[in-house]
Amino acid sequence: MARDEIIELRHLRDEYDRARDALMAAINKHLDAGESNARIARSVDWSREYIARIRKERDGEGTTRAPESE
């Protein structure tokens, strides 16, 4: 932690990162199970196109980095 960080904000950011990692893992699990982009998108309030991008990137058709949140 940098000496001039606000501890409360750093902890909340760390919590956000853990939650996002868990969300992406769950999305990938449901993609693996054959769930539709539309149903996943509705469940997380993201667009079908964004879920399609995640699917495409994880299948090696895009960049190797996970997309950033909308």
C-alpha atoms as an extended CHARMM CRD file, in Angstrom:
* protein
*
        70  EXT
         1         1  MET       CA              0.0000000000        0.0000000000        0.0000000000  PROA      1               0.0000000000
         2         2  ALA       CA              1.3060000000        3.4390000000       -0.8930000000  PROA      2               0.0000000000
         3         3  ARG       CA              1.9120000000        5.7100000000        2.0450000000  PROA      3               0.0000000000
         4         4  ASP       CA             -0.6120000000        8.2740000000        0.8680000000  PROA      4               0.0000000000
         5         5  GLU       CA             -3.5060000000        5.8800000000        0.1060000000  PROA      5               0.0000000000
         6         6  ILE       CA             -6.8310000000        6.1840000000        1.8850000000  PROA      6               0.0000000000
         7         7  ILE       CA             -7.2170000000        2.8620000000        3.6780000000  PROA      7               0.0000000000
         8         8  GLU       CA            -11.0140000000        2.7190000000        3.3700000000  PROA      8               0.0000000000
         9         9  LEU       CA            -10.8490000000        3.2490000000       -0.3850000000  PROA      9               0.0000000000
        10        10  ARG       CA             -8.0350000000        0.7250000000       -0.8340000000  PROA      10              0.0000000000
        11        11  HSD       CA            -10.0240000000       -1.9310000000        1.0330000000  PROA      11              0.0000000000
        12        12  LEU       CA            -13.1430000000       -1.2370000000       -1.0180000000  PROA      12              0.0000000000
        13        13  ARG       CA            -11.1300000000       -1.4460000000       -4.2420000000  PROA      13              0.0000000000
        14        14  ASP       CA             -9.6480000000       -4.7690000000       -3.1420000000  PROA      14              0.0000000000
        15        15  GLU       CA            -13.1590000000       -6.0420000000       -2.3480000000  PROA      15              0.0000000000
        16        16  TYR       CA            -14.3510000000       -4.8720000000       -5.7830000000  PROA      16              0.0000000000
        17        17  ASP       CA            -11.4900000000       -6.7260000000       -7.4830000000  PROA      17              0.0000000000
        18        18  ARG       CA            -12.3400000000       -9.9580000000       -5.6380000000  PROA      18              0.0000000000
        19        19  ALA       CA            -16.0320000000       -9.6210000000       -6.4990000000  PROA      19              0.0000000000
        20        20  ARG       CA            -15.2610000000       -8.9370000000      -10.1720000000  PROA      20              0.0000000000
        21        21  ASP       CA            -12.9650000000      -11.9650000000      -10.3290000000  PROA      21              0.0000000000
        22        22  ALA       CA            -15.7310000000      -14.1210000000       -8.8220000000  PROA      22              0.0000000000
        23        23  LEU       CA            -18.2950000000      -12.6800000000      -11.2540000000  PROA      23              0.0000000000
        24        24  MET       CA            -16.0840000000      -13.3600000000      -14.2750000000  PROA      24              0.0000000000
        25        25  ALA       CA            -15.4510000000      -16.9270000000      -13.0630000000  PROA      25              0.0000000000
        26        26  ALA       CA            -19.1940000000      -17.5050000000      -12.6890000000  PROA      26              0.0000000000
        27        27  ILE       CA            -19.9040000000      -16.0260000000      -16.1250000000  PROA      27              0.0000000000
        28        28  ASN       CA            -17.3120000000      -18.3480000000      -17.6560000000  PROA      28              0.0000000000
        29        29  LYS       CA            -18.8350000000      -21.3150000000      -15.8190000000  PROA      29              0.0000000000
        30        30  HSD       CA            -22.2400000000      -20.5410000000      -17.3300000000  PROA      30              0.0000000000
        31        31  LEU       CA            -20.7290000000      -19.9660000000      -20.7650000000  PROA      31              0.0000000000
        32        32  ASP       CA            -19.0980000000      -23.4020000000      -20.4520000000  PROA      32              0.0000000000
        33        33  ALA       CA            -22.5070000000      -24.8520000000      -19.5690000000  PROA      33              0.0000000000
        34        34  GLY       CA            -23.9120000000      -23.4620000000      -22.8140000000  PROA      34              0.0000000000
        35        35  GLU       CA            -26.0200000000      -20.6980000000      -21.3020000000  PROA      35              0.0000000000
        36        36  SER       CA            -27.0900000000      -17.9980000000      -23.7530000000  PROA      36              0.0000000000
        37        37  ASN       CA            -25.4110000000      -14.6040000000      -23.9100000000  PROA      37              0.0000000000
        38        38  ALA       CA            -28.7980000000      -12.9490000000      -23.4210000000  PROA      38              0.0000000000
        39        39  ARG       CA            -29.6300000000      -14.7990000000      -20.1960000000  PROA      39              0.0000000000
        40        40  ILE       CA            -26.2030000000      -14.1590000000      -18.7030000000  PROA      40              0.0000000000
        41        41  ALA       CA            -26.3880000000      -10.4980000000      -19.7370000000  PROA      41              0.0000000000
        42        42  ARG       CA            -29.7960000000      -10.0670000000      -18.1020000000  PROA      42              0.0000000000
        43        43  SER       CA            -28.4640000000      -11.6260000000      -14.9110000000  PROA      43              0.0000000000
        44        44  VAL       CA            -25.5690000000       -9.1690000000      -14.5810000000  PROA      44              0.0000000000
        45        45  ASP       CA            -27.0980000000       -6.0570000000      -16.2150000000  PROA      45              0.0000000000
        46        46  TRP       CA            -24.6080000000       -6.0850000000      -19.0860000000  PROA      46              0.0000000000
        47        47  SER       CA            -25.3190000000       -6.1820000000      -22.8040000000  PROA      47              0.0000000000
        48        48  ARG       CA            -25.5050000000       -9.3990000000      -24.8480000000  PROA      48              0.0000000000
        49        49  GLU       CA            -22.7310000000       -7.9510000000      -26.9750000000  PROA      49              0.0000000000
        50        50  TYR       CA            -20.4500000000       -7.5590000000      -23.9720000000  PROA      50              0.0000000000
        51        51  ILE       CA            -21.0540000000      -11.1740000000      -22.9410000000  PROA      51              0.0000000000
        52        52  ALA       CA            -20.3660000000      -12.2160000000      -26.5430000000  PROA      52              0.0000000000
        53        53  ARG       CA            -17.0740000000      -10.3150000000      -26.3340000000  PROA      53              0.0000000000
        54        54  ILE       CA            -16.1580000000      -12.1850000000      -23.1420000000  PROA      54              0.0000000000
        55        55  ARG       CA            -17.0530000000      -15.4880000000      -24.8300000000  PROA      55              0.0000000000
        56        56  LYS       CA            -15.0260000000      -14.6120000000      -27.9320000000  PROA      56              0.0000000000
        57        57  GLU       CA            -11.9660000000      -13.4840000000      -25.9590000000  PROA      57              0.0000000000
        58        58  ARG       CA            -11.9320000000      -16.5060000000      -23.6820000000  PROA      58              0.0000000000
        59        59  ASP       CA            -12.2200000000      -18.7970000000      -26.7010000000  PROA      59              0.0000000000
        60        60  GLY       CA             -9.0930000000      -17.2120000000      -28.1620000000  PROA      60              0.0000000000
        61        61  GLU       CA            -10.8030000000      -15.2250000000      -30.8720000000  PROA      61              0.0000000000
        62        62  GLY       CA             -9.9160000000      -11.8700000000      -29.2960000000  PROA      62              0.0000000000
        63        63  THR       CA             -7.2030000000      -10.5100000000      -27.0720000000  PROA      63              0.0000000000
        64        64  THR       CA             -5.8380000000      -12.5780000000      -24.1930000000  PROA      64              0.0000000000
        65        65  ARG       CA             -6.8320000000       -9.9860000000      -21.5970000000  PROA      65              0.0000000000
        66        66  ALA       CA            -10.2900000000      -10.0460000000      -19.9870000000  PROA      66              0.0000000000
        67        67  PRO       CA            -12.4150000000       -7.0850000000      -21.0920000000  PROA      67              0.0000000000
        68        68  GLU       CA            -12.9580000000       -4.2240000000      -18.7050000000  PROA      68              0.0000000000
        69        69  SER       CA            -16.3750000000       -3.6460000000      -17.2120000000  PROA      69              0.0000000000
        70        70  GLU       CA            -18.8530000000       -1.5680000000      -19.1980000000  PROA      70              0.0000000000
